[in-house]
Amino acid sequence: MLFTLDKDFGELAIVHLRPHAGLVRLVGLRARQQGPAMVAVLAKYESELQGGAILTVEDTRVRIRPGI
């Protein structure tokens, strides 16, 4: 599983069909928000991530692209 601020990893997974064990992209979160957001995402979306989902986490919402 990978947590990142960079959207290029999603492109690698989707366009280039690179295998992964779940991606989480943090968007617009301050540094002090990132740690708590990661913990909350792991707790709430564990099964989706294990299935290879790609999550985009923003301050007010989480978008989920299911794994293939």
C-alpha positions as CSV (number, residue, x, y, z in Angstrom):
1,M,0.0,0.0,0.0
2,L,1.2,3.5,-0.8
3,F,0.3,6.9,0.6
4,T,1.4,9.7,-1.6
5,L,0.8,13.4,-2.5
6,D,1.7,12.7,-6.1
7,K,-1.0,11.8,-8.7
8,D,1.5,10.1,-11.0
9,F,1.2,6.8,-9.0
10,G,-2.5,6.6,-9.9
11,E,-1.7,7.0,-13.6
12,L,0.9,4.2,-13.4
13,A,-1.7,1.9,-11.8
14,I,-4.6,2.8,-14.1
15,V,-3.1,3.7,-17.5
16,H,-0.1,1.4,-17.4
17,L,-1.8,-1.3,-15.4
18,R,0.9,-1.6,-12.8
19,P,0.0,-3.9,-10.0
20,H,-0.4,-2.5,-6.5
21,A,-1.8,-3.3,-3.1
22,G,-3.9,-0.1,-2.8
23,L,-3.0,3.6,-3.3
24,V,-4.0,6.5,-1.2
25,R,-3.5,10.0,-2.5
26,L,-3.7,12.9,0.0
27,V,-4.8,16.1,-1.6
28,G,-4.7,19.5,0.0
29,L,-4.0,18.3,3.5
30,R,-1.6,20.2,5.8
31,A,1.3,18.2,7.1
32,R,-0.2,17.9,10.5
33,Q,-3.5,16.5,9.0
34,Q,-1.8,13.8,7.0
35,G,-0.9,11.4,9.8
36,P,-4.4,11.3,11.4
37,A,-6.0,11.1,7.9
38,M,-3.9,8.0,7.1
39,V,-4.9,6.3,10.3
40,A,-8.6,7.1,9.7
41,V,-8.4,5.9,6.1
42,L,-6.7,2.6,7.0
43,A,-9.4,1.9,9.7
44,K,-12.4,2.8,7.5
45,Y,-11.3,1.6,4.1
46,E,-9.2,-1.4,4.9
47,S,-11.1,-3.9,2.8
48,E,-11.3,-1.6,-0.2
49,L,-7.5,-1.1,-0.1
50,Q,-6.8,-4.8,0.3
51,G,-8.8,-5.2,-2.9
52,G,-6.5,-2.8,-4.8
53,A,-8.7,0.4,-4.6
54,I,-7.3,3.8,-5.2
55,L,-8.5,6.4,-2.7
56,T,-8.2,10.2,-3.1
57,V,-8.5,11.8,0.3
58,E,-9.4,15.5,0.6
59,D,-10.3,17.5,3.6
60,T,-14.0,17.0,3.2
61,R,-14.4,13.8,1.2
62,V,-12.9,10.5,0.1
63,R,-13.2,9.3,-3.5
64,I,-12.8,5.6,-4.1
65,R,-11.9,3.9,-7.4
66,P,-12.4,0.2,-6.8
67,G,-9.7,-2.3,-7.6
68,I,-9.8,-4.4,-10.6
